[in-house]
Amino acid sequence: ARPPFRADAAASMPAARALELQRWQQRLERAQASLQSYRVTTRYPFDSRPASEQPDQLRPNDPIVEELALRAANGQVIDGVRLRTSQDRVFVQGSERVRFLLTLVDAQGRAQPLRVLRAAARELPPVNTAATFADVPLNVNDAGVDGDAVAGDRTYGTALQPATQGFAGLLGPIRVDVHLEVRGQQTHAFFDILYTPRPPATWQGGVRESMEEGSLVLSLPVQVEQAGRYVVSGRVDDAQGRPFALLGFNDELAAGAQTVRLRLFGKLVRDAQPAFPLTLRDVDGFLLRPDAFPDRLLMPRRTGTVHTTAVHPLTAFSEREWTSEERERYLAELTRDVEDAQRQLERLGGRP
């Protein structure tokens, strides 16, 4: 191990030389840290990463829950209460139905009385563009109907199925506006969704798995209606149900019968040693639309378990780090930074 720079060792040096030596010692340490950090973070490819790196991506189908301060018509915050909201999803495709919930809570989290004045779903067109779809009134209620789960629990609910409630041909955002009365004051809340009426591609059949160059490849057949760049994500859990990996696909697909390949990188398996069989779940994807609004067309989501793998021995997976032209180029540049700092230290009589 390299000994740290010692100030007393430079005591006999001219002040300028000692200062320069100290600076190059610090540069060397930074260069070595950068090289090591880059090597570690890029040892797996971008499309096969540990689940722990992106915890917010692991449960894409969980409801989105928020707590919001409420403001009266004069802009003042209504003290002592907050509005707890929940919606099934933001991205909605085809015949999917979205449920919206609202609960007024006090500082202790206890549900409080709430009055719903009116609610409606409306198209949210781009700026300076007129809406082409009429507003659709919604029944936000606490009677256990139309999206409300339990009557009389002070949680108000409603539901929207764009395909059957006036938005069948709309591609883009829809806003649900809810006007409320809280403690005698009028206030407002809203929910937004992004709707795709027709999928650009549909999943076809099951999943085929294969070992290729020390990695496990999960191949998902798909029928592509619109060619273009598709972005697909899938989650992998181990045999105990613990999230293990986040797999991705980002590539061009031509029209017709195609295959989305999700690769579980060999070294990731060798390093983490998950218990087999593994489970691929919650696969979602979209067609990217560069320079367009909205910027994506959604594919039908595949919720829950999509595929359970065979039991593969650990030795079947490669220990090799991922490599690419870009990674090798960056490693070479970072290595040169280290070597340059080492040469400068040697020139000054220091110990790299």
Sequence and secondary structure as in RCSB ss.txt:
>XXXX:A:sequence
ARPPFRADAAASMPAARALELQRWQQRLERAQASLQSYRVTTRYPFDSRPASEQPDQLRPNDPIVEELALRAANG
QVIDGVRLRTSQDRVFVQGSERVRFLLTLVDAQGRAQPLRVLRAAARELPPVNTAATFADVPLNVNDAGVDGDAV
AGDRTYGTALQPATQGFAGLLGPIRVDVHLEVRGQQTHAFFDILYTPRPPATWQGGVRESMEEGSLVLSLPVQVE
QAGRYVVSGRVDDAQGRPFALLGFNDELAAGAQTVRLRLFGKLVRDAQPAFPLTLRDVDGFLLRPDAFPDRLLMP
RRTGTVHTTAVHPLTAFSEREWTSEERERYLAELTRDVEDAQRQLERLGGRP
>XXXX:A:secstr
      GGGGTTS HHHHHHHHHHHHHHHHHHHHHHHHHHHTSS TTEEEGGG GGGS TTS EEEEE  B TTS
 B TTEEEEEEES SEEETT  EEEEEEEEETT  B   EEEEEEEEE   TT    S  EE   BSSS TT  S
TTSSEEEEEE TTTTT TT  EEEEEEEEEEETTEEEEEEEEEEEESS SEEE S  EEEEETTEEEEEEEEEES
S EEEEEEEEEE TTS EEEEEEEEEEE SEEEEEEEEE HHHHHHH   SS EEEEEEEEEE TTSSSSEEE  
 EEEEEEE     GGGS       HHHHHHHHHHHHHHHHHHHHHHHTT   
